[in-house]
């Protein structure tokens, strides 16, 4: 048996390379890697997945070892890869930055799925943007050995492409418009579908941006790269990647709760969530933005009869960033 490297009284290894125990702090399975000069490559994605796998101890699983609490990865929009895939469908994407792509969880029921797709398309047109098309996201649950509990709630995965209105000359302005489209679609669809009790798995927009794209699910850190086969394609490149391995200490695991990072890194366990949501409800009438203008009222959450909402706290975090 080989000897373990020396450690201090707290069990920490000595300073080495970029590591120094003086900078130790709490974390919940969040990792980030970037090419300092912004050069895109598939290696960044592979390294990020390796980092995620090495954070397996920071996540959790249920009584089934192959049903995880959640794992995910955020990357830059892989334009070369997506352009190739959409060309197969006869769709030519606009130049990078001139289109947005949504990662969408959809119901398994064909009728409900069509209703969600139609609703997202209508929201896009209503905001003056162009519907470019949809792409089925391939998954391999068998290769990833996904457990029965996760499979029982597995959604259908698609990507939705939105063309930028030529009148939107500001890149950040386009990001804000995509944000509005996502919030409008979520507010209208997620809480109005049949089978209301299952709303969290019926429809969820994981990300919608011209800059970034998220792949996530009710998976372990070891399963993510195998489950989403896109992530192993050599043309799938990025200059940065952010990964998250979830340990659901105070909420049940769910496909939509994995990787709660769209604009910032946090551990996903906001213990005072209900209190924060109620505070934001109390201040909702005071919200104002010169940048969003009349769009602001569109993104405010739909309040349910039971007092729940369509993502008030998450919504406000992103509103503050944008």
QUIRA-V895359 format. One record per residue. N is the residue number from 0. RES is the residue in one letter. SS is DSSP state (alpha for helix, beta for strand, coil for the rest). OMEGA is omega in whole degrees, 0 to 359 (NA if undefined). BURIAL is 1 if it has 16 or more other ideal C-beta (glycine too) atoms within 10 Angstrom, else 0. Layout:
N/RES/SS/OMEGA/BURIAL
N/RES/SS/OMEGA/BURIAL
This chain:
0/X/coil/182/0
1/X/coil/180/0
2/X/coil/177/0
3/X/coil/178/0
4/X/coil/181/0
5/X/coil/179/0
6/X/beta/179/0
7/X/coil/185/0
8/X/coil/180/0
9/X/coil/180/0
10/X/coil/182/0
11/X/coil/176/0
12/X/beta/180/0
13/X/coil/177/0
14/X/coil/181/0
15/X/beta/180/0
16/X/coil/179/0
17/X/coil/183/0
18/X/beta/174/0
19/X/coil/182/0
20/X/alpha/179/0
21/X/alpha/181/0
22/X/alpha/179/0
23/X/coil/175/0
24/X/coil/183/0
25/X/coil/176/0
26/X/coil/182/0
27/X/coil/176/1
28/X/coil/177/1
29/X/beta/179/1
30/X/beta/183/1
31/X/beta/177/0
32/X/beta/183/1
33/X/beta/170/0
34/X/coil/191/0
35/X/coil/178/0
36/X/coil/175/0
37/X/coil/180/0
38/X/coil/180/0
39/X/coil/175/1
40/X/beta/175/0
41/X/alpha/181/1
42/X/alpha/178/0
43/X/alpha/180/1
44/X/alpha/179/1
45/X/alpha/179/1
46/X/alpha/179/1
47/X/alpha/179/1
48/X/alpha/175/1
49/X/alpha/177/0
50/X/alpha/179/1
51/X/alpha/179/1
52/X/alpha/179/1
53/X/coil/175/0
54/X/coil/181/1
55/X/alpha/181/1
56/X/alpha/180/0
57/X/alpha/177/1
58/X/coil/181/1
59/X/coil/174/1
60/X/beta/179/1
61/X/coil/178/1
62/X/coil/172/0
63/X/coil/182/0
64/X/coil/181/0
65/X/coil/170/1
66/X/coil/186/1
67/X/beta/176/1
68/X/coil/177/1
69/X/coil/176/1
70/X/beta/180/1
71/X/beta/180/1
72/X/beta/173/1
73/X/beta/179/1
74/X/beta/169/1
75/X/beta/178/1
76/X/coil/182/1
77/X/coil/189/1
78/X/alpha/182/1
79/X/alpha/181/1
80/X/alpha/183/1
81/X/alpha/179/1
82/X/alpha/178/1
83/X/alpha/183/0
84/X/alpha/181/1
85/X/alpha/175/1
86/X/alpha/178/0
87/X/coil/179/0
88/X/coil/181/0
89/X/coil/180/0
90/X/coil/177/0
91/X/coil/180/0
92/X/coil/173/1
93/X/coil/177/1
94/X/coil/179/0
95/X/coil/182/0
96/X/coil/180/0
97/X/coil/176/0
98/X/beta/175/1
99/X/beta/179/1
100/X/beta/179/1
101/X/beta/170/1
102/X/beta/192/1
103/X/beta/168/1
104/X/beta/183/1
105/X/beta/179/1
106/X/coil/177/1
107/X/coil/176/0
108/X/coil/187/0
109/X/alpha/182/0
110/X/alpha/179/0
111/X/alpha/179/1
112/X/alpha/179/1
113/X/alpha/178/0
114/X/alpha/179/1
115/X/alpha/180/1
116/X/alpha/179/1
117/X/alpha/180/0
118/X/alpha/179/1
119/X/alpha/177/1
120/X/alpha/180/1
121/X/alpha/178/0
122/X/alpha/179/1
123/X/alpha/181/1
124/X/alpha/181/0
125/X/alpha/179/0
126/X/coil/173/1
127/X/coil/179/0
128/X/coil/187/1
129/X/beta/174/0
130/X/beta/181/0
131/X/beta/179/1
132/X/beta/182/0
133/X/beta/175/1
134/X/beta/173/1
135/X/beta/179/0
136/X/coil/182/1
137/X/coil/176/0
138/X/beta/179/1
139/X/coil/181/0
140/X/alpha/181/1
141/X/alpha/179/0
142/X/alpha/181/0
143/X/alpha/181/1
144/X/coil/181/0
145/X/coil/185/1
146/X/coil/184/1
147/X/alpha/180/0
148/X/alpha/177/1
149/X/alpha/181/1
150/X/alpha/181/0
151/X/alpha/181/0
152/X/coil/185/1
153/X/coil/176/1
154/X/coil/170/1
155/X/beta/184/1
156/X/beta/176/1
157/X/beta/172/1
158/X/beta/184/1
159/X/beta/186/1
160/X/beta/184/1
161/X/beta/178/1
162/X/beta/182/1
163/X/coil/175/1
164/X/coil/181/0
165/X/coil/180/0
166/X/coil/177/0
167/X/coil/184/1
168/X/coil/182/0
169/X/coil/181/0
170/X/alpha/180/0
171/X/alpha/175/0
172/X/alpha/177/0
173/X/alpha/177/1
174/X/alpha/179/1
175/X/alpha/179/1
176/X/alpha/176/1
177/X/alpha/176/1
178/X/alpha/179/1
179/X/alpha/179/1
180/X/alpha/181/1
181/X/alpha/181/1
182/X/alpha/179/1
183/X/alpha/181/1
184/X/alpha/180/1
185/X/alpha/181/1
186/X/alpha/183/1
187/X/alpha/191/1
188/X/alpha/190/1
189/X/coil/184/1
190/X/coil/182/1
191/X/coil/180/0
192/X/coil/171/1
193/X/coil/182/0
194/X/coil/187/0
195/X/alpha/182/0
196/X/alpha/182/0
197/X/alpha/188/0
198/X/alpha/185/1
199/X/alpha/180/0
200/X/alpha/184/1
201/X/alpha/185/1
202/X/beta/179/1
203/X/beta/177/1
204/X/beta/183/1
205/X/beta/178/1
206/X/beta/175/1
207/X/beta/188/1
208/X/beta/171/1
209/X/coil/185/1
210/X/coil/187/1
211/X/beta/181/1
212/X/beta/182/1
213/X/beta/169/1
214/X/beta/182/1
215/X/beta/177/1
216/X/beta/178/1
217/X/coil/190/1
218/X/coil/171/1
219/X/coil/180/1
220/X/coil/180/1
221/X/coil/186/1
222/X/coil/191/1
223/X/alpha/184/1
224/X/alpha/178/1
225/X/alpha/183/1
226/X/alpha/178/1
227/X/beta/186/1
228/X/alpha/176/0
229/X/alpha/188/1
230/X/alpha/179/1
231/X/alpha/181/0
232/X/coil/181/1
233/X/coil/180/0
234/X/coil/180/0
235/X/coil/187/1
236/X/coil/179/1
237/X/beta/175/1
238/X/coil/177/1
239/X/beta/177/1
240/X/beta/178/1
241/X/beta/182/1
242/X/beta/182/1
243/X/beta/175/1
244/X/beta/193/1
245/X/coil/171/1
246/X/coil/188/1
247/X/coil/185/1
248/X/coil/182/0
249/X/coil/173/0
250/X/coil/179/0
251/X/coil/175/0
252/X/coil/177/1
253/X/coil/180/1
254/X/coil/185/1
255/X/coil/182/1
256/X/coil/180/1
257/X/coil/175/1
258/X/coil/185/1
259/X/coil/187/1
260/X/coil/173/1
261/X/coil/184/1
262/X/coil/182/1
263/X/coil/179/0
264/X/coil/171/1
265/X/coil/189/0
266/X/coil/175/1
267/X/coil/182/1
268/X/coil/180/0
269/X/coil/191/1
270/X/coil/180/0
271/X/coil/186/0
272/X/alpha/183/0
273/X/alpha/178/0
274/X/alpha/179/0
275/X/alpha/179/0
276/X/alpha/180/1
277/X/alpha/177/0
278/X/alpha/180/0
279/X/alpha/175/1
280/X/alpha/182/0
281/X/alpha/182/0
282/X/alpha/187/0
283/X/alpha/182/0
284/X/alpha/182/0
285/X/alpha/182/0
286/X/coil/179/0
287/X/coil/180/0
288/X/coil/177/0
289/X/coil/182/0
290/X/coil/180/0
291/X/coil/179/1
292/X/alpha/182/0
293/X/alpha/179/0
294/X/alpha/185/1
295/X/alpha/183/0
296/X/alpha/180/0
297/X/alpha/187/1
298/X/alpha/179/1
299/X/coil/188/1
300/X/coil/173/1
301/X/coil/180/0
302/X/coil/183/0
303/X/coil/179/0
304/X/coil/181/0
305/X/coil/178/0
306/X/coil/179/0
307/X/coil/184/0
308/X/coil/183/1
309/X/coil/175/1
310/X/coil/185/1
311/X/alpha/185/1
312/X/alpha/177/1
313/X/alpha/180/1
314/X/alpha/184/1
315/X/alpha/176/1
316/X/alpha/181/1
317/X/alpha/178/1
318/X/alpha/180/1
319/X/alpha/181/0
320/X/alpha/183/0
321/X/coil/NA/1
